[in-house]
Amino acid sequence: MYSYAQTNIQLFNQLQSEGYSNNDLVCVLNSYELAMELFTGLFRPSGKTFIDHSIGTASILVSLHVPVNIVVAGLLHAAYVHGDFGSVSIRSISDDKRKQVIHAIGEQVEEYVAEYTTFRWNSQTIPTICVRLNALTPIERDVVLMRLANELEDNLNLGVLYCSDAERRREFIKRFGPIMVDMADKLGFPTLASELGRAFRETTATEIPEELRSRSGQIRAYLIAPKSYRKRPSAVCCHLLTSGLGRSRKLFQKMRKMYGRFLYH
Amino acid sequence: MLTYAQTILQLYNQLQREGYSNAEMILIRNVYELSMSLFSGRFQPSGKTFISHGVGTASTLGSMHLPVQVVAAGLIHNVYWVGDFGDGIRGISKAKRKDIERTVGKEVEEYVYRFAGQRWNKHTLTFFRDTIDTLDPVDRDVLLIELADQLELHLDVGVLYCAEARQKLTESIRPVILEIADKLGFTILASELVRVLKETASTDIPAEIRTNNTWGFVIAPKSYRKRLTVAFQDLLVRGFGGLQSAMKLRKLFKSAKSNKNKIQE
């Protein structure tokens, strides 16, 4: 059973022992410094810090001896979805965000992160991806590898079981775990396949005391800001606007449904 | 060689394996949730999250099968000097103590309070080494927390990733902490300290990935800014600190001048 880095210093030590060059280490350091800024205060639904999750994902990729570009992309894979850039557009890619990321890690690596963000990975697409693996572009195949590393990381140390929606996540693993293991094999990474298999088996077979499950009630990553800080007024306005728009959209959809039923009857 | 937890999931799994009960685990959960809010955004000089450091310290104490109150205190051992209570003030206060006690209980808070009350330098550690047999049980446990803290700082040669000034600080206390571990009767702790100190002394890391940090630091999310009251307080403290330095310089200058006059006479 492999043990993966969960801190930056463990990751640097691992990179050195796996034979990555000093230049590679500097690349990883630069991306880690960006990760600190983007993911500070952020926690996974299990309560683990988001930065530790990013490091773990990168560490899994290091253990597969992939090029450092993919390792760096693994470290920042969630930058556009969860990273706090301080800008108005929160959970999406924007030109401004892309510029910042390119400045830190270069265009080639940023492309992986952008592709990761837009690549659909859910219960509908996973089976299709597995079937179409050979038809994917090289970047898409690398992104699938990153996705699998992300899945493994989530399941390390029974992480999924400490989330408040543990049962839903366990069901997802039961249904799609074997497909993901198969994908790892087809991509040419049998070690990853066996690690995924092991982690998924542990997740589905282990019980943990329910009292230890996260009490946050969050099913996505969430922020706990330092108490001496408060949200900037611009961020507050943006949040109100987007949540208001979201609510209005839902209301409009509801009304449309009701009107449709009314017409039908 | 023992391995220590660096994430809360690893800590939960470790403590369950070590035989801690569900009720004890709930205390750890509560203390961890407190640490999430008080140490959010905080990093060690090496760039590791402070939360990971707290978890590592608790894990070290857990590996010695100490009472769960000591393990829990390890999780938040430096809360009074490093934790962000939202008031911008460092140090112990009655209000903070009440706050902490409400969540973690009197016993755990007492450990944390006594830990915060000490300056952990060569002088005080030497004093503790020489008076170990006269210490009460709580003080002995607090000393163990300090040793666990030191062990954690040196894990994964973490100290080498900090500025040289920080490395020199820890170098000066190394011989004393080894003697204390021996005298306390924790041979495994003593041998683990010897191991990590040897590793630290014999390892070289590339200068390019070393940080310039001697002390820990905070990175707040970019969407947040410091509360105005705290920012204003910081300005006052800095101004006061500047005034104190100016007065010290003036005193030095005056005494140098009077010495010069005496010589001339």
Interface residues (C-beta under 8 A of the other chain):
Chain A: S3 Q6 T7 N8 I9 Q10 F12 N13 Q16 N22 L25 V26 L29 Y32 E33 M36 E37 L38 T40 G41 L42 F43 S46 G47 K48 T49 I51 D52 D84 F85 G86 L156 N157 L158 G159 Y162 I208 P209 E211 L212 R215 L223 I224 A225 P226 K227 S228 Y229 R230 K231 R232 A235
Chain B: T3 Q6 T7 I8 L9 Q10 Y12 N13 Q16 N22 M25 I26 R29 Y32 E33 M36 S37 L38 S40 G41 R42 F43 S46 G47 K48 T49 I51 S52 D84 F85 G86 D87 G88 D156 V157 G158 Y161 I205 P206 E208 I209 V218 I219 A220 P221 K222 S223 Y224 R225 K226 R227 V230
